[in-house]
Amino acid sequence: MEPPPFSRRRVYAALSVQTLISAGTFLVAKRAMEEIPPFPLVILRFALSALVFLFILRLVPGPMLPPRGYRARVLAMGLLAGPVNQGFFFYGLSHSRPAHAALLYALTPIGVYLLQVLRGQERSRPEAIFGIGVALAGALVLLLSHGLAEVRGPLFGDLFILGAVIAWVAYTAEGKPLIADLGAVRATAWTMIAGALLLAPAAPFVLRTGHLVDASPTALWCIAYLGLLTSVVSYLLWYYALSKTLASKVAVFSNLQPAATALAAWAILGDPLTWEVAVGGALVIAGVWVAQGRPRA
């Protein structure tokens, strides 16, 4: 399904804003975790976004709860978006670097393409297989750049981020049919609220009053950014784009994040632009570009 020219411009505009928000997410999350541990931060982020989505559902005409036949799927999507994707992402990022995270998320289009091939929605292409190999080689450069001996360093974190990427691929691919039935706004709202509900049982064990009381204004602004811009605005824009065009074309915008994130991390956080980031990033982006090629239905 290809959108008409006017709609296509709106889709690209939405994805451009989503990409900028996502690039900032890597830096904001890293800064927030200087004061708040990963798992409490995930719970705070989803609690805030769930409140906002409940307010949105009250404003938008329609049911507050998903239809009975869709509730299991909504819970499964909430599990992918919340405990799995964000749990792995934040824990991995606490042991890694923003530039590594952004580069690994650039593998998203390859994962979506492979799922489409397995489902028979797209044909296998030699250039795509070659591109996948190149991109995976780039990811391997990042994963092993610090040596196997440092399993508690960036390698350890990168492996968890890679798990988060796999969950994001599934969330993107499975979200396409869900929004076709429920609409972009309600599909996003219900899955994010489901993610918050699934995280709620862990709150008494990991949340402490001091996580908010002792947090600096900067950390509180970071929570607001993650809960409002990343979990609400960014997710709505992502699902809006999925409702208008192919999942593989939406996912390819993930390739714009690494360069922006690496430069911002260098300028703001002083994160070094190492040769591993440059070589691994170039291989990942080149591989994804080759793998995308010209899709054939």
C-alpha positions as semicolon CSV with decimal commas, in nm:
position;residue;x (nm);y (nm);z (nm)
1;M;0,000;0,000;0,000
2;E;0,159;0,325;-0,114
3;P;0,015;0,658;0,004
4;P;-0,078;0,929;-0,249
5;P;0,178;1,213;-0,293
6;F;0,016;1,453;-0,043
7;S;-0,029;1,180;0,216
8;R;0,327;1,060;0,150
9;R;0,465;1,402;0,240
10;R;0,272;1,394;0,566
11;V;0,400;1,044;0,641
12;Y;0,761;1,149;0,578
13;A;0,713;1,460;0,792
14;A;0,572;1,248;1,075
15;L;0,860;1,000;1,049
16;S;1,117;1,280;1,043
17;V;0,982;1,420;1,369
18;Q;0,967;1,069;1,514
19;T;1,329;1,010;1,416
20;L;1,445;1,329;1,588
21;I;1,255;1,238;1,906
22;S;1,400;0,885;1,899
23;A;1,754;1,014;1,849
24;G;1,711;1,236;2,152
25;T;1,571;0,943;2,350
26;F;1,909;0,766;2,356
27;L;2,077;1,072;2,509
28;V;1,795;1,161;2,748
29;A;1,766;0,805;2,878
30;K;2,141;0,786;2,936
31;R;2,131;1,114;3,131
32;A;1,830;1,007;3,340
33;M;2,002;0,684;3,442
34;E;2,280;0,882;3,606
35;E;2,028;0,939;3,887
36;I;1,754;0,679;3,842
37;P;1,817;0,305;3,786
38;P;1,691;0,149;3,459
39;F;1,387;-0,045;3,582
40;P;1,235;0,234;3,798
41;L;1,287;0,468;3,503
42;V;1,097;0,232;3,270
43;I;0,806;0,210;3,517
44;L;0,792;0,588;3,566
45;R;0,800;0,644;3,191
46;F;0,515;0,403;3,119
47;A;0,306;0,524;3,414
48;L;0,323;0,880;3,280
49;S;0,247;0,776;2,923
50;A;-0,045;0,556;3,036
51;L;-0,206;0,853;3,215
52;V;-0,171;1,065;2,902
53;F;-0,318;0,792;2,680
54;L;-0,613;0,746;2,917
55;F;-0,680;1,118;2,881
56;I;-0,655;1,090;2,502
57;L;-0,901;0,799;2,498
58;R;-1,147;1,012;2,694
59;L;-1,120;1,288;2,434
60;V;-1,139;1,073;2,120
61;P;-1,485;0,930;2,043
62;G;-1,497;0,553;2,078
63;P;-1,462;0,275;2,336
64;M;-1,226;0,300;2,632
65;L;-1,146;-0,072;2,626
66;P;-1,033;-0,284;2,330
67;P;-1,286;-0,531;2,182
68;R;-1,281;-0,872;2,352
69;G;-1,141;-1,046;2,048
70;Y;-0,836;-0,816;2,046
71;R;-0,747;-0,805;2,415
72;A;-0,498;-1,093;2,403
73;R;-0,320;-0,931;2,106
74;V;-0,316;-0,593;2,279
75;L;-0,162;-0,751;2,590
76;A;0,099;-0,926;2,376
77;M;0,186;-0,596;2,207
78;G;0,202;-0,427;2,545
79;L;0,443;-0,697;2,663
80;L;0,666;-0,631;2,361
81;A;0,653;-0,252;2,400
82;G;0,695;-0,239;2,778
83;P;0,873;-0,511;2,980
84;V;1,058;-0,663;2,683
85;N;1,156;-0,376;2,453
86;Q;1,204;-0,100;2,707
87;G;1,328;-0,325;2,986
88;F;1,603;-0,462;2,761
89;F;1,673;-0,120;2,610
90;F;1,720;0,071;2,935
91;Y;1,920;-0,202;3,104
92;G;2,138;-0,242;2,796
93;L;2,189;0,133;2,758
94;S;2,300;0,157;3,123
95;H;2,597;-0,064;3,024
96;S;2,655;0,075;2,674
97;R;2,663;0,402;2,482
98;P;2,391;0,602;2,300
99;A;2,575;0,573;1,966
100;H;2,587;0,194;1,995
101;A;2,216;0,179;2,075
102;A;2,121;0,394;1,776
103;L;2,336;0,188;1,540
104;L;2,186;-0,139;1,660
105;Y;1,835;0,002;1,614
106;A;1,934;0,068;1,253
107;L;1,897;-0,309;1,207
108;T;1,518;-0,267;1,241
109;P;1,444;-0,258;0,863
110;I;1,631;-0,586;0,812
111;G;1,428;-0,757;1,081
112;V;1,102;-0,629;0,934
113;Y;1,210;-0,742;0,585
114;L;1,294;-1,093;0,707
115;L;0,954;-1,123;0,873
116;Q;0,784;-1,016;0,552
117;V;0,978;-1,277;0,355
118;L;0,888;-1,550;0,604
119;R;0,521;-1,451;0,577
120;G;0,532;-1,444;0,198
121;Q;0,461;-1,071;0,185
122;E;0,785;-0,999;-0,003
123;R;1,018;-1,208;-0,220
124;S;1,369;-1,297;-0,113
125;R;1,624;-1,095;-0,313
126;P;2,000;-1,166;-0,348
127;E;2,087;-0,801;-0,285
128;A;1,882;-0,813;0,034
129;I;2,068;-1,120;0,159
130;F;2,401;-0,951;0,083
131;G;2,291;-0,634;0,259
132;I;2,181;-0,831;0,564
133;G;2,525;-0,990;0,584
134;V;2,699;-0,652;0,562
135;A;2,473;-0,498;0,828
136;L;2,520;-0,793;1,063
137;A;2,897;-0,759;1,017
138;G;2,864;-0,397;1,127
139;A;2,664;-0,500;1,433
140;L;2,933;-0,758;1,513
141;V;3,201;-0,485;1,500
142;L;3,004;-0,293;1,761
143;L;2,936;-0,596;1,979
144;L;3,298;-0,712;1,986
145;S;3,471;-0,376;1,972
146;H;3,578;-0,399;2,336
147;G;3,676;-0,765;2,339
148;L;3,506;-1,071;2,480
149;A;3,686;-1,022;2,811
150;E;3,477;-0,716;2,895
151;V;3,148;-0,902;2,924
152;R;3,026;-0,656;3,186
153;G;3,105;-0,355;2,971
154;P;2,956;-0,231;2,642
155;L;2,939;-0,583;2,494
156;F;2,704;-0,694;2,771
157;G;2,484;-0,387;2,723
158;D;2,484;-0,417;2,344
159;L;2,349;-0,772;2,365
160;F;2,052;-0,651;2,569
161;I;1,994;-0,365;2,325
162;L;1,995;-0,618;2,043
163;G;1,719;-0,805;2,228
164;A;1,526;-0,477;2,249
165;V;1,567;-0,431;1,872
166;I;1,420;-0,778;1,808
167;A;1,119;-0,686;2,025
168;W;1,081;-0,355;1,836
169;V;1,085;-0,540;1,503
170;A;0,805;-0,766;1,623
171;Y;0,613;-0,466;1,761
172;T;0,640;-0,290;1,425
173;A;0,547;-0,592;1,213
174;E;0,260;-0,706;1,435
175;G;0,132;-0,352;1,477
176;K;0,052;-0,315;1,107
177;P;-0,254;-0,549;1,107
178;L;-0,360;-0,429;1,452
179;I;-0,390;-0,064;1,353
180;A;-0,575;-0,168;1,037
181;D;-0,850;-0,302;1,265
182;L;-0,838;-0,065;1,563
183;G;-0,693;0,257;1,423
184;A;-0,355;0,414;1,497
185;V;-0,457;0,613;1,805
186;R;-0,640;0,338;1,987
187;A;-0,391;0,067;1,893
188;T;-0,108;0,283;2,031
189;A;-0,298;0,386;2,343
190;W;-0,416;0,037;2,434
191;T;-0,077;-0,128;2,382
192;M;0,106;0,136;2,586
193;I;-0,152;0,117;2,868
194;A;-0,118;-0,262;2,858
195;G;0,259;-0,223;2,889
196;A;0,213;-0,002;3,197
197;L;-0,027;-0,253;3,355
198;L;0,217;-0,539;3,297
199;L;0,493;-0,336;3,462
200;A;0,277;-0,232;3,758
201;P;0,328;-0,550;3,971
202;A;0,703;-0,480;3,980
203;A;0,659;-0,121;4,100
204;P;0,647;-0,195;4,478
205;F;0,973;-0,387;4,451
206;V;1,182;-0,143;4,248
207;L;1,032;0,205;4,296
208;R;1,141;0,423;4,586
209;T;1,013;0,764;4,691
210;G;1,363;0,898;4,659
211;H;1,372;0,823;4,288
212;L;1,154;1,130;4,237
213;V;1,214;1,332;4,554
214;D;1,591;1,325;4,522
215;A;1,598;1,362;4,144
216;S;1,737;1,684;4,000
217;P;1,521;1,907;3,776
218;T;1,720;1,776;3,478
219;A;1,631;1,416;3,564
220;L;1,264;1,509;3,604
221;W;1,269;1,677;3,263
222;C;1,422;1,358;3,122
223;I;1,133;1,154;3,265
224;A;0,887;1,398;3,107
225;Y;1,066;1,369;2,772
226;L;1,058;0,988;2,784
227;G;0,699;0,968;2,905
228;L;0,546;1,236;2,683
229;L;0,758;1,280;2,370
230;T;0,900;0,928;2,331
231;S;0,616;0,712;2,465
232;V;0,324;0,925;2,341
233;V;0,416;1,151;2,049
234;S;0,683;0,925;1,895
235;Y;0,473;0,607;1,921
236;L;0,166;0,780;1,777
237;L;0,369;0,909;1,482
238;W;0,520;0,561;1,425
239;Y;0,180;0,390;1,419
240;Y;0,031;0,672;1,209
241;A;0,299;0,607;0,946
242;L;0,237;0,231;0,967
243;S;-0,130;0,294;0,895
244;K;-0,039;0,478;0,573
245;T;0,243;0,278;0,410
246;L;0,447;-0,044;0,418
247;A;0,612;-0,151;0,741
248;S;0,951;-0,190;0,569
249;K;0,936;0,169;0,442
250;V;0,850;0,297;0,789
251;A;1,128;0,094;0,951
252;V;1,394;0,227;0,711
253;F;1,373;0,566;0,884
254;S;1,558;0,402;1,174
255;N;1,869;0,446;0,958
256;L;1,860;0,822;1,015
257;Q;1,901;0,789;1,391
258;P;2,266;0,670;1,423
259;A;2,434;0,973;1,267
260;A;2,224;1,224;1,463
261;T;2,268;1,030;1,788
262;A;2,644;0,980;1,750
263;L;2,703;1,349;1,675
264;A;2,477;1,464;1,957
265;A;2,638;1,219;2,203
266;W;2,980;1,352;2,104
267;A;2,875;1,716;2,136
268;I;2,661;1,691;2,452
269;L;2,789;1,390;2,648
270;G;3,147;1,381;2,525
271;D;3,094;1,027;2,398
272;P;3,398;0,951;2,177
273;L;3,356;0,899;1,803
274;T;3,567;0,581;1,795
275;W;3,665;0,386;1,485
276;E;3,431;0,105;1,593
277;V;3,133;0,341;1,584
278;A;3,239;0,479;1,245
279;V;3,313;0,142;1,081
280;G;3,029;-0,048;1,245
281;G;2,784;0,231;1,171
282;A;2,890;0,258;0,807
283;L;2,850;-0,117;0,759
284;V;2,509;-0,124;0,928
285;I;2,371;0,169;0,727
286;A;2,522;0,047;0,397
287;G;2,390;-0,304;0,455
288;V;2,040;-0,183;0,532
289;W;2,042;0,046;0,227
290;V;2,145;-0,244;0,000
291;A;1,896;-0,480;0,163
292;Q;1,606;-0,237;0,108
293;G;1,668;-0,193;-0,265
294;R;1,343;-0,185;-0,459
295;P;1,083;-0,402;-0,278
296;R;0,886;-0,644;-0,492
297;A;0,549;-0,755;-0,363
